[in-house]
């Protein structure tokens, strides 16, 4: 039996997955992974990306090598790390974060394909010409976070019925957050909720920011995600608990660490889907021709233990809508 017949037989029997034909025989692809977080905070996202690759037949050490760099919340390190990865002659770069990460990668190379994982507004950021026809060397996924601000405030008010004031913790040094904060302000006005701005740019500002929330009698704390607040999520959860502040995040990891609730796109799903972009590019597709996709999976996560510690009674209607309840 020749090789073609053998492969056909194995495919028919289901022994050989179709995805295993995705790679050229003997070819080892090099993938760069640029994250603004620490390795530990990024682990869940990175694992989801690797899972997506495995589902498509890509296995580290066999047909792919992944070169990872982490800026550990320090945005000024991103350009140098991106340039370092581009110099390695990789086949594709994963911009594992928001607009600044993708922009750092794009600044380092105009030829290596770049896959973004969760940029909030890639068109406004100048990363792509349009979602349908990106142009250039960048494509990937949009996170649509600003548009969800109103929904998050509504969910917090369901949890805290008499809520009249929300403190919003955000990094004013991160350009995308200005848009998101303004969206939150507008949503608060429409809902009759006063929004208190807690602007931070450094790790040592977190304690003072939460003290200001307590002083102004905020009824809850909403944290906008960026490399700084994501890296410091454990600290934010700890300080909010000490001050008896109900918290709302955009992703599940801080809720698993003791935060009250989160609502937003499933980041695990976004990172897993990023692997399909890598697969298309390695098979010869041009990034400028691959449409940018938006989130399709959203999740509401509630920490029941934290709610009890705060003396909050979770409405049954909210529990029934939760995708995950941590007890």
C-alpha distance (Angstrom), angle and dihedral (degrees) to the residues before:
residue distance angle dihedral
X1 . . .
X2 3.83 . .
X3 3.82 124.3 .
X4 3.82 94.3 -98.9
X5 3.80 91.8 53.3
X6 3.81 91.2 45.6
X7 3.81 92.5 52.3
X8 3.79 91.8 46.6
X9 3.79 91.0 51.0
X10 3.80 93.5 48.5
X11 3.81 91.2 48.5
X12 3.79 91.0 50.3
X13 3.80 91.0 50.6
X14 3.79 92.2 47.5
X15 3.81 91.1 -121.4
X16 3.79 93.6 116.7
X17 3.83 114.2 48.4
X18 3.78 115.7 -134.9
X19 3.81 89.6 -126.8
X20 3.80 89.7 64.9
X21 3.80 87.8 72.9
X22 3.81 90.4 59.3
X23 3.78 93.9 91.7
X24 3.74 130.7 63.6
X25 3.84 111.6 -108.4
X26 3.79 108.5 -88.7
X27 3.79 93.6 0.4
X28 3.80 116.7 136.8
X29 3.79 112.0 -162.6
X30 3.80 120.7 -150.4
X31 3.80 116.4 -139.5
X32 3.81 123.1 -171.7
X33 3.81 118.1 -149.6
X34 3.82 116.9 -163.0
X35 3.81 116.4 -172.4
X36 3.81 130.2 175.6
X37 3.81 91.2 -152.3
X38 3.78 136.3 75.4
X39 3.82 116.5 -89.5
X40 3.81 91.3 -108.8
X41 3.82 95.7 50.4
X42 3.81 90.7 43.6
X43 3.82 93.8 48.1
X44 3.82 97.9 96.6
X45 3.80 92.5 49.3
X46 3.78 93.4 44.0
X47 3.80 90.9 49.2
X48 3.82 90.7 51.9
X49 3.82 90.3 51.7
X50 3.80 91.4 49.9
X51 3.78 90.7 47.3
X52 3.79 89.3 54.5
X53 3.80 89.9 51.3
X54 3.80 92.3 49.6
X55 3.80 90.7 51.4
X56 3.80 87.0 57.1
X57 3.80 94.0 49.4
X58 3.81 100.1 -97.9
X59 3.80 114.9 133.7
X60 3.80 124.8 -176.0
X61 3.76 112.8 -116.5
X62 3.79 92.4 18.1
X63 3.79 110.0 58.9
X64 3.82 102.7 -9.8
X65 3.78 137.4 44.1
X66 3.81 119.6 -161.8
X67 3.79 119.4 -152.3
X68 3.82 109.0 -163.2
X69 3.80 131.0 -166.2
X70 3.83 126.1 -178.3
X71 3.81 124.7 -163.8
X72 3.84 90.9 -164.2
X73 3.79 94.1 -138.3
X74 3.82 94.1 -48.0
X75 3.78 105.5 122.2
X76 3.80 94.2 -172.1
X77 3.80 89.5 66.0
X78 3.81 94.0 59.6
X79 3.85 99.4 85.0
X80 3.81 93.1 51.3
X81 3.80 92.8 46.0
X82 3.80 91.0 48.0
X83 3.80 91.0 50.2
X84 3.81 89.6 49.0
X85 3.80 91.1 53.9
X86 3.81 93.9 44.7
X87 3.81 89.5 53.1
X88 3.81 89.6 59.4
X89 3.81 90.2 71.3
X90 3.79 93.5 -122.6
X91 3.81 122.6 178.6
X92 3.81 96.2 -129.9
X93 3.80 137.8 2.1
X94 3.82 122.8 -139.6
X95 3.80 110.7 -148.8
X96 3.80 95.3 -155.5
X97 3.79 100.3 -163.9
X98 3.79 144.6 20.9
X99 3.77 134.4 -33.6
X100 3.81 98.6 -63.9
X101 3.79 91.2 56.9
X102 3.80 92.7 50.5
X103 3.80 90.6 44.4
X104 3.81 90.9 52.0
X105 3.80 89.6 52.2
X106 3.80 92.2 46.5
X107 3.79 89.7 49.2
X108 3.79 89.5 55.3
X109 3.81 96.8 51.3
X110 3.77 139.8 12.6
X111 3.79 94.4 -171.6
X112 3.81 110.3 42.6
X113 3.83 110.1 85.7
X114 3.81 113.2 -109.8
X115 3.81 124.1 -156.0
X116 3.82 115.1 -161.7
X117 3.78 117.5 -155.6
X118 3.81 106.9 -161.9
X119 3.80 115.6 -2.4
X120 3.79 110.4 162.2
X121 3.81 99.2 -144.0
X122 3.81 111.4 3.6
X123 3.81 93.0 175.1
X124 3.82 95.2 53.0
X125 3.81 88.4 43.4
X126 3.81 89.6 58.6
X127 3.79 92.3 -121.7
X128 3.81 95.7 119.3
X129 3.79 135.1 18.7
X130 3.80 92.5 -133.2
X131 3.78 138.6 -19.0
X132 3.80 92.2 -110.1
X133 3.82 96.6 45.3
X134 3.81 109.2 22.6
X135 3.80 97.7 -179.5
X136 3.80 119.5 -163.6
X137 3.79 122.6 45.1
X138 3.83 100.6 -55.2
X139 3.80 129.6 91.9
X140 3.80 136.6 137.4
X141 3.78 137.7 98.6
X142 3.79 136.6 -18.5
X143 3.83 119.8 -147.9
X144 3.84 99.1 -154.7
X145 3.80 90.8 -152.0
X146 3.86 101.3 152.4
X147 3.81 92.3 58.0
X148 3.81 90.0 59.2
X149 3.81 95.8 58.5
X150 3.79 94.3 97.0
X151 3.78 92.5 49.6
X152 3.81 91.4 52.5
X153 3.80 92.1 51.9
X154 3.79 90.6 49.0
X155 3.81 90.6 52.4
X156 3.82 92.1 48.5
X157 3.79 90.5 51.4
X158 3.79 90.3 51.2
X159 3.79 88.3 54.7
X160 3.83 93.3 42.9
X161 3.86 104.0 31.8
X162 3.83 97.1 -173.8
X163 3.80 92.5 49.3
X164 3.80 112.6 144.4
X165 3.82 102.7 154.1
X166 3.81 131.3 41.9
X167 3.79 125.6 -173.2
X168 3.81 113.6 -143.7
X169 3.80 117.2 -154.1
X170 3.80 111.1 -156.3
X171 3.79 141.4 155.1
X172 3.80 108.0 -117.6
X173 3.82 90.1 -168.6
X174 3.80 90.1 67.4
X175 3.85 107.7 80.9
X176 3.82 97.8 -148.5
X177 3.81 91.5 56.5
X178 3.81 93.5 66.6
X179 3.81 89.8 64.1
X180 3.78 91.7 45.4
X181 3.80 93.3 48.6
X182 3.82 91.0 50.6
X183 3.81 89.1 50.4
X184 3.80 88.9 52.2
X185 3.79 91.5 48.8
X186 3.80 91.3 51.5
X187 3.80 91.7 47.3
X188 3.80 90.4 49.5
X189 3.79 91.8 51.7
X190 3.80 90.9 50.9
X191 3.81 90.6 50.6
X192 3.79 95.6 43.2
X193 3.81 92.5 -113.0
X194 3.79 119.8 135.4
X195 3.81 112.7 -132.1
X196 3.80 118.8 -146.0
X197 3.80 115.3 -159.0
X198 3.81 116.9 -134.8
X199 3.80 103.6 -175.5
X200 3.80 117.0 -168.3
X201 3.79 133.0 173.4
X202 3.80 102.0 168.3
X203 3.78 136.9 45.2
X204 3.80 92.9 -116.0
X205 3.81 90.6 60.0
X206 3.81 95.0 67.6
X207 3.81 97.2 81.8
X208 3.80 93.3 50.7
X209 3.79 92.2 45.7
X210 3.79 93.4 55.4
X211 3.81 90.4 44.6
X212 3.82 87.4 56.4
X213 3.81 89.8 51.4
X214 3.79 90.5 54.3
X215 3.80 92.6 45.1
X216 3.81 91.4 53.6
X217 3.83 90.4 45.6
X218 3.78 97.6 -119.2
X219 3.77 111.4 -174.0
X220 3.81 94.6 -148.1
X221 3.80 142.9 4.6
X222 3.80 123.4 -126.0
X223 3.81 116.3 -168.6
X224 3.80 121.8 -156.5
X225 3.81 111.6 -146.8
X226 3.79 123.8 -117.6
X227 3.82 133.3 135.1
X228 3.83 92.1 -82.9
X229 3.81 99.0 48.5
X230 3.81 91.7 38.7
X231 3.80 91.2 53.9
X232 3.82 90.5 47.4
X233 3.81 97.3 42.8
X234 3.82 94.0 115.6
X235 3.81 90.2 53.6
X236 3.81 92.0 47.2
X237 3.81 91.3 51.0
X238 3.82 91.2 48.6
X239 3.81 94.9 49.4
X240 3.81 93.4 44.5
X241 3.82 90.5 51.7
X242 3.81 91.3 51.8
X243 3.80 89.8 51.7
X244 3.82 93.1 44.4
X245 3.80 91.4 -120.7
X246 3.82 117.5 156.4
X247 3.80 108.0 -132.0
X248 3.80 135.0 -147.4
X249 3.81 120.6 -165.6
X250 3.79 133.5 176.4
X251 3.81 96.7 -126.7
X252 3.78 137.0 41.9
X253 3.84 102.1 -119.1
X254 3.85 96.5 79.7
X255 3.82 89.3 47.3
X256 3.78 89.3 53.1
X257 3.82 85.7 52.3
X258 3.82 92.3 54.5
X259 3.80 106.4 -76.1
X260 3.79 117.5 136.1
X261 3.79 104.7 -121.1
X262 3.79 146.8 -22.1
X263 3.77 137.1 -160.7
X264 3.77 128.1 -174.8
X265 3.78 146.0 86.2
X266 3.78 116.2 -31.9
X267 3.79 101.9 -104.2
X268 3.78 90.5 -165.3
X269 3.80 88.2 58.1
X270 3.83 92.6 47.1
X271 3.80 92.5 51.0
X272 3.80 92.2 44.9
X273 3.80 89.4 51.6
X274 3.81 90.4 49.7
X275 3.81 86.3 69.7
X276 3.83 89.8 64.5
X277 3.81 89.1 59.1
X278 3.79 90.1 51.4
X279 3.80 89.6 50.1
X280 3.81 92.5 51.2
X281 3.80 92.3 48.3
X282 3.80 94.1 47.6
X283 3.80 87.9 51.3
X284 3.80 90.0 56.5
X285 3.82 106.6 -89.9
X286 3.80 115.6 141.8
X287 3.83 115.8 -124.7
X288 3.80 91.2 -135.1
X289 3.81 88.9 63.1
X290 3.83 98.7 46.1
X291 3.84 111.8 90.8
X292 3.79 119.4 -126.0
X293 3.80 109.8 -114.1
X294 3.80 129.5 -147.1
X295 3.82 128.0 -139.2
X296 3.77 116.6 -73.8
X297 3.78 98.7 178.4
X298 3.82 124.1 59.9
X299 3.78 128.0 177.8
X300 3.78 138.5 -158.5
X301 3.81 113.2 -156.6
X302 3.82 124.0 -173.5
X303 3.79 128.5 -172.2
X304 3.80 106.0 -144.5
X305 3.80 93.4 -172.3
X306 3.80 91.5 55.3
X307 3.81 91.6 47.6
X308 3.80 90.1 54.4
X309 3.81 91.1 48.3
X310 3.81 88.8 53.4
X311 3.80 92.0 47.5
X312 3.79 92.5 -116.5
X313 3.77 123.1 147.3
X314 3.79 109.4 -146.2
X315 3.82 113.1 -137.9
X316 3.78 112.2 -117.7
X317 3.80 89.9 -128.5
X318 3.81 89.6 59.2
X319 3.80 93.2 47.9
X320 3.79 90.8 51.4
X321 3.81 90.7 54.2
X322 3.81 94.2 48.1
X323 3.79 116.8 109.6
X324 3.78 89.9 -155.7
X325 3.79 133.3 14.8
X326 3.79 116.8 -163.8
X327 3.82 112.3 -151.2
